[in-house]
Amino acid sequence: MPYREGDDLNYEVVWAANEDVTGVHEVLWTANTWWPDKTASERLRLAEEAVVWAVGRGLITLHYDDSDEARPLAPHEIPERLKEWQTWAIPDGPALYFWRTEAGEDWLKKKPVPRSWVKRAWINVDPTAGEVDYPDLT
């Protein structure tokens, strides 16, 4: 399967959810860091697509807050909430969070770590630039 631009962000969403409860806005922050030359609307599109991708595969769930008692969003609520400005801009603090599911944890255990993601997330370079030599992590 060929590399797609949003693949690293998809992996990042599941990885971040496995580490901790994460605000949905943080996916946009990551897109802003990784693609500063893209338009704001393009970065937002990539962030939204990554969240939808992970939710659609059952790898994460979306919640209204970060407490253990947080109510997950019903499937019909997700598209509307992801279109709301407050979800991404956090004017009054984070409005939406995501948690990993057991399926997400299993997926991470089985999925080889993408080398391009390692470059973006840990070395902070464009994975297509070929600037860094690193061992094969798969």
N, C-alpha and C positions, 0 to 999 in steps of 0.2 A: 504494500500500500504506500503510495507516495506521501511525502511530508506535506501537510497543509499548515498554513500560517497559524491557525488557531489551536493546533494540536498541543503545543506546549502549555497554553493557557488551560486547556481541558485537563491536562495532567496536574497542573498547579492547583486547580480547584479541588480535586480529589485529595491531593497531598495535603493541602492546607486544612481541609476538613478532618483529615486523619490526625493532624497535630493538635487541633484545638477547635472550639467553636469559633467561627469566623464570620465577620460582617461581610455581606454581599458587596458593599462598597469597596472592600479591599481587592476584589477582582479587578475593578476599574483602576484602582491605584497601580496594580501590577501592570495592566495594559498600558497605562500612562508611562510607566517606567520603561517597559520593553519597546514601545513604539512611539517615542516622543514626536516623530515626524509625521505621524498620521493625524488626520483631523480628529477632533474630539468625538464627533459622531461615529467615526470608524472605530475608534478605541472602545466606545460604549457598545457598539454592535458586537465586537469581539468578546467583550466581557459578558454581555447578555447571552450570547450564543454558548459560551463555555458553561455558564450556570445551567442553561436549558439542557445542554448536552448531558451534564452529570445528573440532573434531576430525572431526565427522561430515561436514563439507564438504571435508575434506582441506586446510584452511588452516593448521593447526598439527599438530605431533606432540608426544606426551608422552614424557618421558624420565626415567630414574631419577636422573640427576645432570646437572651443567652442563658436563661435559667434552666435547671433540670426539668421544671414543669412547663416549659415553653410549649405552646400549642403549635403543631406543624400546620403549614398551609395546606388547605385542600387543593387537589389538582386544578380545579376551576379558578382558584384565586391567584395562582402563580403568574399567568401572563399579565394580568392587570397590575399586580404589585411590581413586576419587573419593568413595567412601562412608567411607573411613577418616579418623578424627579427625586423625591425624598429618599428613595431606596439607594440611589447612587450618590447624591450630593450631601447627605446626612446633615441638614441644617440644624437639627435638634438632637444630634447623636444618631448612632446606627438604628436603622428601622427594620432591618431584615438580616437574619443570620442563617448560616447553613452548618449542618452537622453531617458527619459521615454515617453511612449505614453499614451494616455487616457486609453487605454486597460490595460497598466501597472499600472496606478494609481488605476483603478477599481479592478484589481487583488489583489493589496496590501490591499485594503479595505475589500475584501471578504476572503482573505486567512488568516487563523489563523497563528499567529507568531510561527514558529517552536521553540520549547524549545531548541533543539540542536543548532540552529543558535544563540539564545540568549547567550548560554554558550560560543560559539566560538567568537562571535562578541563583546560581552559586558563583559564577565567574563574571556575570554581568556583561556579556558581550553578545553581539548578534551571532547566532549559531550558523548563519550562512556566510559569515566573513572569513572563516577558516583561520582565525588569529591564534587559536590556542590548541596545543597538542595535549591530549589527555588519554588515559587508558580507556579501553572498551569496558563499560560498566555492565554489559548484559551477560 
